[in-house]
Amino acid sequence: MSAAELAWRKSSYSSNSNEPDCVEVAHAPGAIHIRDSKNAPGPRLRVARSTWASFIGGVSSRTP
């Protein structure tokens, strides 16, 4: 899929109200795409859904 075909969404935890800095993710069949919102046409990461689930599980278990 091209970046234009993906439905990107921003995390409400990635930025404060004064800055547009954010990580965006898009769900696609078999993969999760990750990019920097400040450089939308730039490089992006593509990881397996299972990898993303493990990452999110690890991060959420460490937040207060």
Secondary structure, 3 states (H helix, E strand, C coil): CCHHHCCCEECCCCCCCCCCCCEEEEEECCEEEEEEHHHCCCCEEEEEHHHHHHHHHHHHCCCC
